[in-house]
Amino acid sequence: MSKKNNKNPEKCISPWYKYLGIVIVIVLTLFAIFEVESIDALDRIENISKKNNTRNNLSVGNLLIASSGSNINSDVAVQFETSRDFIVVDPKTGEYKIYSNNWNSYNIDQAKNYIMKNNVEAVMTGTMNIDTYNILHSMNVAIYTGVTGTVDNAVEMYKNNKIMPANSSQSTQKNEPYSKSGERYTDRRVVL
């Protein structure tokens, strides 16, 4: 008998193949574990995102709306710096305070102090100058430009996520200006 026929089948498999098989099993096991964990993490992130899309759950601050009049049924002012009044609205309770814009010459330092004092998280107006925009943006205040209609309607649009802040990373286009009757204006004003 020749020795070639008496080989043990276990000795034919190289030890490297055994180690390779073990490594493959470990890698696949780890992949399966981390894949499941990453899916769970994505689900948690998605749930948080859905929860945060409702501003009623997220809102902790007030809205500052530039107004052309002295009540909540007044129109939103076309220009922030020259608005007649500022209306500070608590979007959760609907309570509001009206402050006259008595800054004869617009002072951004007064505006910053006013915004911090009133816990303002968002500003709504038709337009504003670039200096005001940059300062509000640096204060992490959401800025809504192109807002038209009444102050009350603007608050409802904010609460129902119908508008997007101009300084948001998700904002790809400006809010469409609408008339009181709900029709879109055809002439486009330049807004920030």
C-alpha positions as CSV (number, residue, x, y, z in Angstrom):
1,M,0.0,0.0,0.0
2,S,1.2,3.4,-0.8
3,K,1.2,6.2,1.8
4,K,-0.7,8.6,-0.5
5,N,-4.0,6.7,0.1
6,N,-3.7,6.7,3.9
7,K,-3.7,10.4,4.4
8,N,-6.0,11.7,7.1
9,P,-8.6,14.1,5.6
10,E,-8.1,16.5,8.5
11,K,-4.5,17.0,7.6
12,C,-5.4,18.1,4.1
13,I,-6.9,21.4,5.3
14,S,-4.2,24.1,5.9
15,P,-4.3,25.7,9.4
16,W,-4.6,29.1,7.6
17,Y,-8.0,28.1,6.2
18,K,-9.2,27.3,9.7
19,Y,-8.1,30.7,11.0
20,L,-9.6,32.4,8.0
21,G,-12.9,30.6,8.7
22,I,-12.8,31.8,12.3
23,V,-12.0,35.4,11.3
24,I,-14.9,35.4,8.7
25,V,-17.4,34.1,11.3
26,I,-16.2,36.8,13.8
27,V,-16.4,39.6,11.2
28,L,-19.9,38.5,10.1
29,T,-21.1,38.3,13.7
30,L,-19.7,41.8,14.5
31,F,-21.2,43.2,11.3
32,A,-24.6,41.8,12.2
33,I,-24.4,43.2,15.7
34,F,-23.4,46.7,14.6
35,E,-25.9,46.7,11.7
36,V,-28.7,46.1,14.2
37,E,-27.4,48.7,16.5
38,S,-27.0,51.2,13.7
39,I,-30.6,50.5,12.6
40,D,-31.8,51.1,16.1
41,A,-29.8,54.3,16.2
42,L,-31.3,55.5,12.9
43,D,-34.8,54.7,14.3
44,R,-34.0,56.8,17.4
45,I,-32.8,59.7,15.3
46,E,-35.9,59.5,13.1
47,N,-38.2,59.5,16.1
48,I,-36.4,62.5,17.6
49,S,-36.6,64.3,14.2
50,K,-40.4,63.6,14.0
51,K,-40.8,64.9,17.6
52,N,-38.8,68.0,16.8
53,N,-40.8,68.8,13.7
54,T,-43.7,69.8,15.9
55,R,-42.8,73.3,17.1
56,N,-45.2,73.0,20.0
57,N,-43.0,70.4,21.5
58,L,-39.8,72.1,20.6
59,S,-40.6,75.8,21.3
60,V,-39.1,77.3,24.4
61,G,-38.9,80.9,23.3
62,N,-41.0,83.6,22.0
63,L,-41.6,85.0,18.5
64,L,-40.8,88.6,17.8
65,I,-42.9,89.9,14.9
66,A,-42.4,93.3,13.3
67,S,-45.9,94.8,13.0
68,S,-47.4,97.7,11.1
69,G,-50.0,98.2,13.8
70,S,-50.7,97.8,17.5
71,N,-52.6,94.6,17.7
72,I,-52.4,91.0,16.7
73,N,-54.7,91.5,13.7
74,S,-52.3,94.1,12.2
75,D,-50.2,93.3,9.1
76,V,-46.6,92.1,9.4
77,A,-44.3,95.0,8.7
78,V,-42.6,95.2,5.4
79,Q,-39.3,96.3,6.9
80,F,-38.1,95.1,10.3
81,E,-36.1,98.2,11.3
82,T,-38.8,100.7,10.5
83,S,-41.8,98.7,11.8
84,R,-44.3,100.6,13.9
85,D,-44.5,98.0,16.7
86,F,-43.0,94.8,17.8
87,I,-45.3,92.0,19.0
88,V,-43.8,89.3,21.2
89,V,-45.9,86.2,21.1
90,D,-45.6,83.1,23.2
91,P,-46.5,80.4,20.6
92,K,-47.6,77.9,23.2
93,T,-50.1,80.0,25.1
94,G,-50.9,82.6,22.5
95,E,-50.2,85.4,24.9
96,Y,-48.6,88.5,23.4
97,K,-47.1,91.9,24.4
98,I,-46.9,94.9,22.2
99,Y,-43.9,97.1,22.2
100,S,-43.6,100.4,20.3
101,N,-40.6,100.8,18.1
102,N,-39.4,104.0,19.7
103,W,-35.9,103.6,18.5
104,N,-35.8,106.9,16.5
105,S,-32.7,105.7,14.8
106,Y,-32.5,102.0,14.7
107,N,-29.9,100.7,17.2
108,I,-28.9,97.1,16.9
109,D,-27.5,97.0,20.4
110,Q,-30.9,97.9,21.8
111,A,-32.4,95.3,19.6
112,K,-30.0,92.6,20.9
113,N,-30.8,93.5,24.5
114,Y,-34.5,93.5,23.8
115,I,-34.3,90.1,22.1
116,M,-32.4,88.5,25.0
117,K,-34.6,90.1,27.6
118,N,-37.8,88.7,26.0
119,N,-36.4,85.2,25.4
120,V,-37.0,85.5,21.6
121,E,-36.1,82.4,19.5
122,A,-37.5,83.6,16.2
123,V,-38.0,86.9,14.3
124,M,-40.7,87.3,11.6
125,T,-40.8,90.2,9.2
126,G,-41.1,91.1,5.5
127,T,-37.5,92.2,5.0
128,M,-34.5,93.3,7.1
129,N,-31.1,94.9,6.4
130,I,-28.1,92.6,6.2
131,D,-26.5,94.0,9.4
132,T,-29.6,93.1,11.4
133,Y,-29.8,89.7,9.7
134,N,-26.1,88.9,10.5
135,I,-26.4,89.9,14.2
136,L,-29.6,87.9,14.7
137,H,-28.1,84.9,13.0
138,S,-25.0,85.1,15.2
139,M,-27.4,85.1,18.2
140,N,-28.9,81.8,16.9
141,V,-32.3,83.5,16.4
142,A,-34.4,81.9,13.6
143,I,-35.1,84.6,11.0
144,Y,-38.3,84.4,8.9
145,T,-38.3,86.9,6.0
146,G,-40.9,87.3,3.3
147,V,-43.7,87.0,5.8
148,T,-46.9,88.8,4.8
149,G,-50.4,88.9,6.1
150,T,-51.5,89.4,9.7
151,V,-49.5,88.8,12.8
152,D,-52.0,86.2,13.9
153,N,-51.7,84.3,10.6
154,A,-47.9,84.5,10.8
155,V,-48.0,82.8,14.3
156,E,-50.3,80.1,12.9
157,M,-48.0,79.5,10.0
158,Y,-45.1,79.2,12.4
159,K,-46.9,76.8,14.7
160,N,-48.0,74.6,11.8
161,N,-44.5,74.5,10.2
162,K,-45.8,76.3,7.0
163,I,-42.7,78.5,6.8
164,M,-39.0,77.9,6.9
165,P,-36.4,80.3,8.4
166,A,-34.2,82.1,6.0
167,N,-31.1,81.2,8.0
168,S,-31.9,77.5,8.2
169,S,-29.6,74.9,6.6
170,Q,-32.7,73.2,5.3
171,S,-34.1,76.3,3.7
172,T,-33.7,76.1,-0.1
173,Q,-36.1,78.8,-1.1
174,K,-37.7,81.9,0.3
175,N,-41.2,81.9,1.8
176,E,-43.7,82.9,-0.9
177,P,-45.4,86.3,-0.2
178,Y,-49.2,86.1,-0.1
179,S,-51.9,88.7,0.1
180,K,-54.5,88.8,2.8
181,S,-56.8,86.9,0.5
182,G,-54.3,84.1,0.2
183,E,-53.3,84.8,-3.4
184,R,-49.5,84.8,-4.2
185,Y,-48.0,88.1,-5.2
186,T,-46.7,88.0,-8.7
187,D,-44.2,90.9,-8.3
188,R,-41.1,89.6,-6.4
189,R,-39.4,91.7,-3.8
190,V,-35.9,91.0,-2.9
191,V,-35.8,89.6,0.6
192,L,-32.9,88.1,2.5
